[in-house]
Amino acid sequence: MLVSTVELLTRARRGRALGLSGGEDLRLDWTALIARKDDIVARWSKGKNATPAKLGIPALHGRGVFAGPHELTVDGRNYSAAKIVIATGSTPARPSIPGREYGITSDELIHLRRQPRKLVVIGGGFIGLEFGFALAWAGTEVTLLQSGAEIAPALDGEIRELLLSAAEAAGMTIRTGVRVTRIDDNKSVHCEISGEPARFAADEILLATGRPANVAPLRPELAGIDLDRSAVKVNDYLQSTSAPHVYAVGDAAGMRQHSPVAWYEGPLAARNALQGNRQQVDFSIFPTAIFTIPAIGQVGLTEAEARGSGFNAKTSKLSYDSNPAAGVRNETDGMVKIVYDAGTEKILGAQVIGAHAEDIVQIAAVAMRGGLKKSDVGAMHYVFPTLGGAIFDTMAS
Ligand SMILES: Cc1cc2nc3c(=O)[nH]c(=O)nc-3n(C[C@H](O)[C@H](O)[C@H](O)COP(=O)(O)OP(=O)(O)OC[C@H]3O[C@@H](n4cnc5c(N)ncnc54)[C@H](O)[C@@H]3O)c2cc1C
């Protein structure tokens, strides 16, 4: 919600180019935004809380903890079950930096009553980037510190370059190869960058260094459940590799931390638990997005991954510049990149950065699922002028 509101703000501010006046002075009302978020969360949670009852499933409200392989206690009451599905999500990491208590996590940032004036983000993964972009466009001075050589290391290199240009346009400072050494109580972040000391002042520090699975507090060792790092170690049926009566889903089961993963895995694991292992998970065609401004949509393999997997991979690329709908909307910063096998024209992956990339990439995902070749999609009719047309034009080129 923060991102979509700020996206609208940035578009409206650029309205003069479209013949609109007055947009330049638009500002984000942080208090109103947080109040709206609280209201939406409360309404949607209410609906979700009512669902188990509607389905006739008794729901206990409390923290479950294992007491034995099949035994659980919930707030002092004992329960036992033949089969158990763990869906306890993840919690934000608090890195072992002296002074980390002066930082906040993303869970706390969305409850701040005032928009930070200066924000230091520690961590250049998707959460750090999403908050960094949104707040930078909303007027916060954002400095993002990444320990590795690259932000979002799994991204395609060309997409990352465009993301870095977008970060510059948003006024964000990004530093890589950073070792944060200390945070002071006045919210100064001390670090070393290429062996040189550096210090960044902030009025809030966002700790965005990952989200370990929230399984250890359940005392999984009492049920004989092995962990892989923090998550339940599962096989392709989402079954614990060490405790066959236990299944795990969503963030508790691994590192694919996306809501649709949990929605897909929950019913699948429940069916496998109750009916015997019938279905394995399949993430071969799994579209995802990073909600930076502009957004990034991805599905399948990047060019480097395809080559690394032994494909004779070729790419087709198209800049948003050459898409008439992007031109009409004055949103010409972006690119569509398709990765395909040179011999068979099988579509191996797609990456999109630009306005509505998160929606556009889904066209490529459907084509991949349907087994369409690149030239099949390139020959299709599409609605003109649309941003989505860029996928078809890229496949035609
Ligand atoms: C800032 C942020 C932005 C994100 N943006 C996106 C996005 O744009 N798109 C996307 O797809 N994903 C996004 N995600 C990831 C997504 O939210 C998670 O992957 C998803 O919520 C995981 O679902 P889950 O059911 O595994 O866990 P959760 O949704 O975390 O649910 C776990 C539940 O288990 C409960 N619980 C924990 N321990 C116990 C216990 N011992 N007993 C009983 N109950 C317990 C918790 O209270 C919680 O209600 C984002 C995450 C964050 C933090």
The ligand as a Tripos MOL2 file, in Angstrom:
@<TRIPOS>MOLECULE
LIG
   53    58     1     0     0
SMALL
NO_CHARGES

@<TRIPOS>ATOM
      1 C1          7.6820   -6.0690    4.5740 C.3       1 LIG1
      2 C2          7.2620   -7.2920    3.8290 C.ar      1 LIG1
      3 C3          6.7530   -7.1740    2.5500 C.ar      1 LIG1
      4 C4          6.3500   -8.3030    1.8600 C.ar      1 LIG1
      5 N1          5.8410   -8.1300    0.6020 N.ar      1 LIG1
      6 C5          5.4040   -9.2050   -0.0760 C.ar      1 LIG1
      7 C6          4.8170   -9.0520   -1.3670 C.ar      1 LIG1
      8 O1          4.7090   -7.9370   -1.8790 O.2       1 LIG1
      9 N2          4.3770  -10.1550   -2.0190 N.ar      1 LIG1
     10 C7          4.4930  -11.4060   -1.4720 C.ar      1 LIG1
     11 O2          4.0770  -12.3760   -2.1050 O.2       1 LIG1
     12 N3          5.0410  -11.5880   -0.2470 N.ar      1 LIG1
     13 C8          5.5010  -10.5240    0.4560 C.ar      1 LIG1
     14 N4          6.0530  -10.6970    1.7030 N.ar      1 LIG1
     15 C9          6.2480  -12.0620    2.2130 C.3       1 LIG1
     16 C10         4.9560  -12.6540    2.7730 C.3       1 LIG1
     17 O3          4.3720  -11.7350    3.6820 O.3       1 LIG1
     18 C11         5.2600  -13.9670    3.4780 C.3       1 LIG1
     19 O4          6.0010  -14.7940    2.6190 O.3       1 LIG1
     20 C12         3.9590  -14.6940    3.8580 C.3       1 LIG1
     21 O5          3.2020  -13.9110    4.7560 O.3       1 LIG1
     22 C13         4.2810  -16.0370    4.5140 C.3       1 LIG1
     23 O6          3.0900  -16.6500    4.9050 O.3       1 LIG1
     24 P1          3.0720  -17.7090    6.0820 P.3       1 LIG1
     25 O7          1.6780  -18.2060    6.1660 O.co2     1 LIG1
     26 O8          4.1780  -18.6800    5.8800 O.co2     1 LIG1
     27 O9          3.4670  -16.8980    7.3930 O.3       1 LIG1
     28 P2          2.7480  -15.6570    8.0890 P.3       1 LIG1
     29 O10         1.8920  -14.9210    7.1300 O.co2     1 LIG1
     30 O11         3.8490  -14.9070    8.7700 O.co2     1 LIG1
     31 O12         1.7950  -16.3270    9.1680 O.3       1 LIG1
     32 C14         2.3440  -17.0420   10.2640 C.3       1 LIG1
     33 C15         1.3170  -17.0050   11.3910 C.3       1 LIG1
     34 O13         1.6870  -17.9540   12.3900 O.3       1 LIG1
     35 C16         1.4910  -17.3730   13.6770 C.3       1 LIG1
     36 N5          2.3650  -18.0730   14.6330 N.ar      1 LIG1
     37 C17         3.7160  -17.9780   14.7460 C.ar      1 LIG1
     38 N6          4.1590  -18.7850   15.7320 N.ar      1 LIG1
     39 C18         3.0560  -19.4180   16.2550 C.ar      1 LIG1
     40 C19         2.8720  -20.3690   17.2800 C.ar      1 LIG1
     41 N7          3.8890  -20.8490   17.9880 N.pl3     1 LIG1
     42 N8          1.6090  -20.7980   17.5390 N.ar      1 LIG1
     43 C20         0.5650  -20.3120   16.8150 C.ar      1 LIG1
     44 N9          0.6840  -19.4200   15.8360 N.ar      1 LIG1
     45 C21         1.9220  -18.9670   15.5420 C.ar      1 LIG1
     46 C22         1.8580  -15.9040   13.4590 C.3       1 LIG1
     47 O14         1.2980  -15.1200   14.4710 O.3       1 LIG1
     48 C23         1.2430  -15.6550   12.0920 C.3       1 LIG1
     49 O15        -0.1020  -15.2850   12.1940 O.3       1 LIG1
     50 C24         6.4570   -9.5870    2.4430 C.ar      1 LIG1
     51 C25         6.9590   -9.7170    3.7430 C.ar      1 LIG1
     52 C26         7.3590   -8.5870    4.4230 C.ar      1 LIG1
     53 C27         7.9060   -8.7320    5.8090 C.3       1 LIG1
@<TRIPOS>BOND
     1     1     2 1
     2     2     3 ar
     3     2    52 ar
     4     3     4 ar
     5     4     5 ar
     6     4    50 ar
     7     5     6 ar
     8     6     7 ar
     9     6    13 1
    10     7     8 2
    11     7     9 ar
    12     9    10 ar
    13    10    11 2
    14    10    12 ar
    15    12    13 ar
    16    13    14 ar
    17    14    15 1
    18    14    50 ar
    19    15    16 1
    20    16    17 1
    21    16    18 1
    22    18    19 1
    23    18    20 1
    24    20    21 1
    25    20    22 1
    26    22    23 1
    27    23    24 1
    28    24    25 2
    29    24    26 1
    30    24    27 1
    31    27    28 1
    32    28    29 2
    33    28    30 1
    34    28    31 1
    35    31    32 1
    36    32    33 1
    37    33    34 1
    38    33    48 1
    39    34    35 1
    40    35    36 1
    41    35    46 1
    42    36    37 ar
    43    36    45 ar
    44    37    38 ar
    45    38    39 ar
    46    39    40 ar
    47    39    45 ar
    48    40    41 1
    49    40    42 ar
    50    42    43 ar
    51    43    44 ar
    52    44    45 ar
    53    46    47 1
    54    46    48 1
    55    48    49 1
    56    50    51 ar
    57    51    52 ar
    58    52    53 1
@<TRIPOS>SUBSTRUCTURE
     1 LIG1         1 GROUP 0 **** ****
